């Protein structure tokens, strides 16, 4: 086999696989004078009682003081667009390092055990908190502390594979999942598009899409510099969301242009979407059929 031909084969093989998705790091907050964990919880998560999130995320004790200049992690939810061959266990392995934690993804997206995920589906990836079990801890108390809902005991048991007759004995820690992001709800209510946006703003844009705020989502997408989208997955995600906005706003030509760009960068994933087009909205389905007809004609 000649060397140029060999390199062509290798290049085609690499392009046939989706680019690995990059998982954003947690935000960091530097403590200023006068700040407390309760105030930070109110600012970032909407309620003072959610300071427990900060304690667990930063492995702090309840009575541990914070100092000016101290850096704290601010855990946040992520969003993932399902790609070919992915499953909940694979996503749990990718995001949390443990495939057996897939039930937290199911819970965060309100899926049933019989639900199947589809290519192109947007999934909320909750953030996990590692709660250190202390003497006297009861699951009911933990559920009330982190969720204000003792019914969450059943979910906690499921996530950590605990048995009802031996709940917290010999457990050094348990995993807890949170599906509300950093001030996402407040940002959606205001419906104000910031003057400048970057790749991290996609979380807010997806919230707008889920709320049906297509005009705001479109403005947000248009404000993100195209240089922010470095990987094929990020580019495909941009064009797909842009297409959804244009379709919802009745801008057929612009929607077709975005869909055409999506097909260019999405490769195999676009072909899978065609096969599952019956599961898409009628307008998107019609747009895909029209694009395919144009490609066959050309």
C-alpha positions in Angstrom: 0.0 0.0 0.0 1.5 3.4 -1.0 2.0 5.9 1.7 -0.3 8.6 0.3 -3.1 6.0 0.0 -2.5 4.8 3.5 -2.8 8.3 5.0 -6.0 8.9 3.1 -7.5 5.7 4.5 -6.5 6.8 8.1 -7.9 10.3 7.5 -11.3 8.9 6.3 -11.4 6.5 9.3 -10.9 9.4 11.7 -13.5 11.6 10.1 -16.1 8.8 10.3 -16.1 8.9 14.1 -17.7 11.7 16.0 -15.4 14.1 17.7 -15.3 13.5 21.5 -17.5 16.0 23.4 -15.6 18.3 25.7 -17.1 18.5 29.2 -16.9 22.1 30.6 -15.2 22.5 33.9 -17.1 23.8 37.0 -17.2 27.5 37.5 -15.1 29.0 40.2 -16.1 31.7 42.6 -13.6 33.7 44.7 -14.9 34.6 48.1 -15.2 38.4 48.7 -15.6 40.2 52.0 -19.0 39.7 53.7 -20.0 36.7 51.6 -21.4 33.5 53.2 -22.3 30.1 51.7 -26.0 30.9 52.2 -25.7 34.1 50.3 -23.8 32.4 47.5 -26.4 29.6 47.4 -29.2 32.2 47.0 -27.3 34.1 44.3 -26.3 31.1 42.2 -29.0 28.5 42.9 -32.0 30.6 44.0 -32.3 29.5 47.6 -30.3 29.8 50.8 -30.9 26.2 51.9 -29.0 25.0 48.8 -25.7 25.9 50.5 -25.4 22.1 51.0 -24.6 21.9 47.3 -21.5 24.1 48.0 -20.5 22.1 51.0 -20.6 18.8 49.2 -19.0 20.1 46.0 -16.1 21.5 47.9 -15.9 18.7 50.5 -16.4 21.2 53.4 -17.7 20.6 56.9 -20.9 22.3 58.0 -19.1 24.5 60.5 -16.1 25.1 58.4 -15.5 28.9 57.9 -14.8 30.4 54.5 -12.0 33.0 54.0 -11.7 36.0 51.7 -9.9 34.9 48.5 -10.9 31.3 48.9 -12.0 29.6 45.6 -15.1 27.5 45.6 -16.4 25.2 42.8 -19.9 26.0 41.5 -21.3 22.8 40.0 -23.7 23.1 37.1 -25.8 21.0 34.9 -24.6 20.2 31.3 -26.5 19.5 28.1 -25.7 16.7 25.8 -27.0 16.0 22.3 -27.3 12.3 21.7 -25.1 10.9 19.1 -25.1 7.6 17.2 -24.3 4.5 19.4 -24.7 6.3 22.7 -26.6 5.0 25.7 -27.4 6.3 29.2 -24.7 4.0 30.7 -22.1 5.3 28.2 -23.0 8.9 29.0 -22.8 8.2 32.7 -19.3 6.8 32.1 -18.3 9.8 30.0 -19.6 12.5 32.4 -19.2 10.8 35.8 -16.7 8.1 35.3 -19.1 5.4 36.4 -21.6 3.7 34.0 -23.7 2.4 36.8 -24.8 6.0 37.6 -27.0 6.1 34.5 -30.2 6.3 36.7 -29.4 9.9 37.6 -29.6 10.9 33.9 -32.9 9.1 33.6 -34.2 11.0 36.6 -32.9 14.4 35.5 -34.7 14.0 32.2 -37.9 12.4 33.6 -37.4 9.2 31.6 -39.0 5.9 32.5 -37.1 2.6 32.5 -38.9 1.9 29.1 -37.9 5.2 27.6 -35.3 5.1 24.8 -33.1 8.0 23.8 -32.9 9.2 20.2 -30.2 10.7 18.0 -30.3 14.4 18.3 -32.2 14.4 21.6 -31.0 17.0 24.1 -30.3 15.5 27.5 -29.8 17.3 30.8 -26.7 16.0 32.6 -27.2 16.7 36.3 -24.3 17.5 38.5 -23.3 15.0 41.2 -22.6 15.8 44.8 -20.5 13.4 46.9 -22.1 13.4 50.4 -19.8 12.1 53.1 -21.9 9.9 55.4 -21.5 10.8 59.1 -22.6 8.9 62.2 -26.3 9.3 62.7 -27.1 10.3 59.1 -30.5 9.1 57.9 -31.7 9.0 54.3 -34.8 10.9 55.2 -32.7 13.8 56.7 -30.4 13.8 53.7 -33.3 14.0 51.3 -34.8 16.9 53.2 -31.4 18.7 53.4 -30.6 18.5 49.7 -34.1 18.4 48.1 -36.6 19.5 50.7 -38.5 16.4 49.8 -38.3 13.1 51.8 -39.8 11.2 48.8 -36.4 11.5 47.2 -35.2 8.7 49.5 -36.3 6.2 46.8 -34.2 7.9 44.2 -31.1 8.1 46.5 -31.5 4.3 47.2 -31.7 3.6 43.5 -28.7 5.7 42.5 -26.4 4.2 45.2 -27.8 0.7 45.0 -28.6 0.6 48.7 -30.8 -2.0 50.3 -33.8 -1.0 52.4 -32.7 -3.1 55.3 -29.1 -1.8 55.3 -29.3 1.7 54.1 -26.3 3.6 55.3 -24.2 1.1 57.2 -20.6 0.9 56.1 -21.3 3.6 53.4 -18.4 6.1 53.4 -20.3 8.4 51.0 -23.4 8.5 48.7 -24.0 10.2 45.4 -26.7 12.8 45.1 -27.9 14.4 41.8 -29.1 17.9 41.1 -30.9 18.8 37.9 -31.3 22.6 38.3 -28.5 24.7 36.8 -26.9 27.9 37.9 -29.6 30.6 37.9 -31.1 29.0 34.7 -34.7 29.6 35.8 -34.1 33.2 36.7 -32.3 33.9 33.4 -35.1 32.4 31.4 -37.7 34.5 33.2 -35.9 37.8 32.4 -35.6 36.9 28.7 -32.8 39.5 28.2 -30.1 38.6 25.7 -26.7 39.6 27.1 -24.6 42.1 25.0 -21.9 39.5 24.6 -22.1 35.7 24.6 -19.7 32.8 24.3 -19.8 29.0 24.0 -20.8 28.6 27.7 -24.0 30.6 26.8 -25.3 27.5 25.0 -26.8 26.4 28.3 -29.0 29.5 28.4 -29.9 29.2 24.7 -31.0 25.6 25.2 -33.2 26.7 28.1 -34.8 29.3 25.8 -35.4 26.6 23.2 -37.1 24.4 25.7 -39.3 27.3 26.8 -40.2 28.2 23.2 -38.3 31.5 23.3 -37.0 31.1 19.7 -36.4 34.8 19.0 -34.2 35.2 22.1 -32.4 31.9 21.3 -31.7 33.1 17.7 -30.3 36.4 19.0 -28.1 34.5 21.4 -26.8 32.2 18.7 -26.0 35.1 16.4 -24.0 36.8 19.2 -21.7 33.9 19.8 -18.5 34.3 17.6 -18.3 31.4 15.2 -14.7 30.9 16.3 -16.0 29.6 19.6 -17.3 26.4 17.9 -14.0 24.5 17.4 -15.1 20.8 17.1 -17.4 19.2 14.6 -19.9 18.4 17.4 -20.0 22.0 18.5 -20.5 23.2 15.0 -23.3 20.6 14.3 -25.0 21.6 17.6 -24.9 25.3 16.5 -26.4 24.7 13.1 -29.1 22.3 14.4 -30.2 24.8 17.1 -30.1 27.6 14.5 -32.3 25.6 12.2 -34.8 25.0 14.9 -35.1 28.7 15.6 -35.5 29.6 12.0 -38.2 26.9 11.5 -40.1 28.1 14.5 -39.9 31.7 13.3 -41.1 30.8 9.8 -37.9 31.7 8.1 -37.8 28.8 5.6 -34.8 29.9 3.5 -32.6 30.6 6.6 -33.7 27.3 8.1 -32.7 25.5 4.9 -29.3 27.1 4.9 -28.7 26.1 8.6 -29.9 22.5 7.8 -27.6 22.3 4.8 -24.7 23.4 7.0 -25.6 20.9 9.6 -25.6 18.1 7.0 -22.1 19.1 6.0 -20.5 18.9 9.5 -22.7 16.2 11.1 -21.8 13.4 8.6 -23.1 10.1 9.8 -25.3 11.6 12.5 -27.2 13.5 9.7 -27.8 10.2 8.0 -29.2 8.7 11.2 -31.5 11.7 11.6 -32.9 11.0 8.1 -33.7 7.4 9.1 -35.5 8.7 12.2 -37.1 11.7 10.6 -40.6 10.4 11.5 -39.8 11.3 15.1 -39.0 14.9 14.3 -41.6 17.8 13.9 -43.5 17.9 10.7 -41.8 21.2 9.6 -38.3 19.8 10.2 -39.3 16.5 8.5 -40.5 18.4 5.4 -37.4 20.5 5.3 -35.1 17.4 5.4 -37.1 15.8 2.6 -36.8 18.9 0.5 -33.0 19.1 1.1 -32.6 15.4 0.2 -34.5 15.9 -3.0 -32.3 18.9 -3.9 -29.2 16.8 -3.3 -30.4 14.0 -5.5 -31.3 16.4 -8.2 -27.9 18.0 -8.1 
